[in-house]
Amino acid sequence: MAASQPLYERIEKQLRRRLTTADDGDPFPSEPQLAEEFGVSRMTVRAALAGLERDGMLERVPGRGSFVRKGAAARPVGILLSFHDQARAAGKTPRSRVLEATVRDAEPPEIAALYQVSDPAASGLASVTAPRPAPPRVLAITRVRLFDDTPIALEHATFPATPTLSTLLTADLETGSLHHALRRLGLNPTLGSSILTARTAGDDARELGVAPTTPMLVETRSIVDQHGDPLEYTVSSYVADRYALKVDFAVQAG
């Protein structure tokens, strides 16, 4: 006779069925609540929840509780699709929490991407006796991007600080789309290139509601407008189990 299935596995199966009808971001009962519901110890409940967490179906956030997690949203890499439009396509409400919207001095990567010039001192072109030129200015917008109420990414977007683009600071940055605002200004994002890296959440953990050790997918993106002029330089850090990039490729014959 086959051994009976462990109690925690039977509870896990019931919880998996419950999760199929839940929505992403829904709160999930705590360990004490589930222990009381099933009449078992918290250790048994913890063992049942471990498999759900491992499979990305449940996320436990210290100090906040447990939340339902559906599959990560996936964006085709070869398509320039705004976060706002992607959320709508997934049936989610796009929202943002603005952390910064200002004009400041550009940093070296922004100068290279938006003004297409390198650091004169680094290139050896600047005179050692001439004063160092002031860096150009950029329009900097930092937002936490959300699907419904779930934080998905921390986005640092910069644009050339022109009179036209400065009107972005008065745009709706909480519920509106920056790319839609750019099009209303007559600037159409057309082509872009991205570099993908990875890191842990670190200091961004609090804003995203995750642990500091949470894996992050980082996309560093440069976009030009319809005239081929630099328009946007953005670094977006996505919570890895809430977002994905879909890659289609051809296999080269060897």
C-alpha positions in Angstrom: 0.0 0.0 0.0 1.3 3.4 -1.0 2.3 5.7 1.9 -0.3 8.3 2.6 0.4 11.8 1.3 1.9 14.1 4.0 -0.6 16.6 5.6 1.3 19.7 4.4 1.1 18.4 0.7 -2.7 18.0 1.0 -3.0 21.5 2.4 -0.7 22.8 -0.4 -2.9 21.3 -3.0 -6.0 23.0 -1.5 -4.2 26.3 -1.4 -3.1 26.0 -5.0 -6.7 25.5 -6.1 -7.6 28.6 -4.1 -5.0 30.6 -5.8 -6.3 29.8 -9.3 -9.4 32.0 -8.6 -7.4 34.8 -6.9 -6.1 38.0 -8.6 -2.5 39.2 -8.6 -1.8 41.3 -5.5 -4.7 39.9 -3.4 -3.8 39.5 0.3 -3.4 35.9 1.4 -4.2 34.5 4.9 -1.4 34.5 7.4 0.2 31.4 8.9 -1.8 31.7 12.1 -5.0 32.1 10.2 -4.3 29.1 8.0 -3.2 27.0 11.0 -6.5 27.7 12.7 -8.5 27.0 9.5 -6.9 23.6 8.9 -6.4 22.7 12.5 -2.7 22.2 12.2 0.5 23.7 13.5 2.2 26.7 12.0 5.1 24.5 11.0 2.8 22.4 8.9 1.4 25.5 7.3 4.9 26.9 6.7 5.8 23.7 4.8 2.7 24.0 2.7 3.4 27.6 1.8 7.0 26.9 0.9 6.1 25.3 -2.4 3.8 28.1 -3.4 6.6 30.7 -2.8 9.1 28.6 -4.7 6.8 28.5 -7.7 6.2 32.2 -7.6 2.5 31.9 -6.7 2.8 33.6 -3.4 5.0 36.4 -2.0 5.5 37.1 1.7 6.6 40.7 2.4 8.1 41.3 5.9 5.9 43.6 7.9 3.1 43.6 5.3 1.9 40.0 4.9 1.4 37.5 2.1 0.2 38.3 -1.4 -1.0 36.4 -4.5 1.4 36.5 -7.5 0.5 35.5 -11.0 2.9 34.9 -13.8 5.3 37.7 -14.7 4.2 40.1 -17.4 6.3 39.5 -20.5 7.3 42.1 -23.1 8.7 41.2 -26.5 12.2 42.6 -26.6 12.0 43.7 -30.2 8.9 45.9 -29.7 9.1 49.4 -28.3 6.0 49.2 -26.0 5.5 51.7 -23.2 4.9 50.5 -19.7 1.5 52.2 -19.8 0.4 50.4 -23.0 1.8 47.1 -21.7 -0.2 47.3 -18.5 -3.4 48.0 -20.5 -2.7 45.1 -22.8 -2.4 42.8 -19.8 -5.7 44.0 -18.4 -4.0 46.0 -15.6 -4.4 49.7 -14.6 -1.0 51.5 -15.1 -0.1 53.7 -12.2 3.1 55.5 -11.1 4.4 57.0 -7.9 6.6 60.0 -8.7 9.8 60.1 -6.6 11.6 62.9 -8.6 10.7 65.3 -11.4 13.3 67.9 -11.9 16.0 69.5 -14.1 19.6 68.7 -13.1 23.1 68.3 -14.4 23.5 65.3 -16.7 25.7 62.4 -15.6 28.3 60.9 -18.0 26.1 58.0 -19.3 23.3 60.6 -19.9 25.6 63.0 -21.7 26.8 60.2 -24.0 23.3 59.0 -24.8 21.3 62.3 -25.0 24.0 64.7 -26.3 26.2 62.1 -28.0 29.4 63.6 -26.7 32.0 62.0 -24.4 33.6 63.5 -21.4 36.3 65.9 -22.8 38.6 65.3 -19.9 38.3 61.5 -20.3 39.0 61.7 -24.0 42.0 63.9 -23.6 40.6 66.6 -25.7 40.2 69.2 -23.0 43.1 71.5 -22.2 44.6 70.8 -18.8 44.6 74.6 -18.1 41.1 75.3 -19.4 38.2 75.3 -16.9 36.1 72.1 -17.0 32.9 72.9 -19.0 29.6 72.6 -17.1 27.7 69.5 -17.9 24.5 69.8 -20.0 21.2 69.7 -18.2 18.6 66.9 -18.3 15.0 66.5 -17.4 15.0 63.7 -14.8 11.9 61.8 -13.8 12.0 58.9 -11.3 8.9 56.8 -10.8 7.8 53.6 -9.2 5.8 51.8 -11.9 2.8 49.7 -10.8 0.3 47.3 -12.4 -2.8 48.0 -10.4 -1.4 48.3 -6.9 1.6 46.0 -7.4 5.0 47.7 -7.8 6.7 46.3 -10.9 9.7 48.6 -11.5 11.7 51.6 -10.5 12.3 53.8 -13.5 14.9 56.5 -13.9 14.0 58.4 -17.2 16.0 61.4 -18.5 15.4 63.7 -21.5 17.3 66.6 -23.0 16.4 69.7 -21.0 14.8 71.7 -23.9 12.0 74.2 -23.5 9.6 71.8 -25.3 10.4 68.8 -23.1 10.3 70.8 -19.9 6.5 70.8 -20.2 6.7 67.1 -19.2 7.1 68.3 -15.6 3.5 69.5 -15.7 2.1 66.4 -17.3 0.2 63.7 -15.5 3.0 61.5 -14.3 0.9 59.4 -11.9 -1.7 57.9 -14.2 -0.6 59.2 -17.7 1.9 57.9 -20.2 5.2 59.8 -20.8 5.3 58.4 -24.3 1.8 59.7 -25.0 2.8 63.1 -23.6 5.9 63.1 -25.9 3.7 62.4 -29.0 1.4 65.3 -28.0 4.5 67.4 -28.2 5.2 66.2 -31.7 8.1 63.9 -30.6 7.5 60.2 -31.6 9.7 57.6 -30.0 10.7 55.3 -32.8 13.9 53.3 -32.4 15.7 52.1 -29.4 18.4 49.9 -28.0 18.7 48.1 -24.7 21.3 46.5 -22.5 20.1 44.0 -19.9 21.8 43.3 -16.6 20.8 42.0 -13.2 21.3 43.0 -9.6 19.5 42.8 -6.3 17.0 45.3 -5.0 19.3 46.8 -2.4 18.3 50.4 -1.4 15.3 50.3 -3.8 13.7 47.5 -1.8 11.5 49.7 0.3 10.0 51.6 -2.6 9.2 48.3 -4.4 7.9 46.5 -1.3 10.4 43.6 -1.6 13.4 42.3 0.3 16.8 43.9 -0.4 18.1 40.5 -1.7 15.2 40.2 -4.3 16.6 39.7 -7.9 16.0 42.6 -10.3 16.1 42.7 -14.1 17.7 46.0 -15.2 17.1 47.4 -18.7 19.2 50.4 -19.8 17.5 51.9 -22.8 18.2 54.7 -25.3 15.5 55.9 -27.7 15.6 58.3 -30.6 12.7 60.3 -32.1 11.3 60.3 -35.7 14.2 62.5 -36.8 16.8 60.2 -35.4 17.7 62.6 -32.6 18.3 61.3 -29.0 15.1 61.6 -27.0 15.2 59.4 -23.9 17.7 57.5 -21.7 16.1 55.3 -19.1 17.3 52.8 -16.6 14.4 50.6 -15.4 14.9 48.0 -12.7 12.1 45.3 -12.7 11.2 42.9 -9.9 12.3 39.7 -11.6 9.4 37.5 -10.6 6.8 40.2 -11.7 8.2 41.1 -15.1 9.9 39.3 -18.0 11.3 40.0 -21.4 10.4 37.7 -24.3 13.1 37.1 -26.9 12.5 35.6 -30.3 15.7 34.6 -32.2 17.0 32.7 -35.2 19.4 29.9 -34.8 22.6 30.4 -36.9 23.7 27.3 -38.7 27.2 26.2 -37.5 
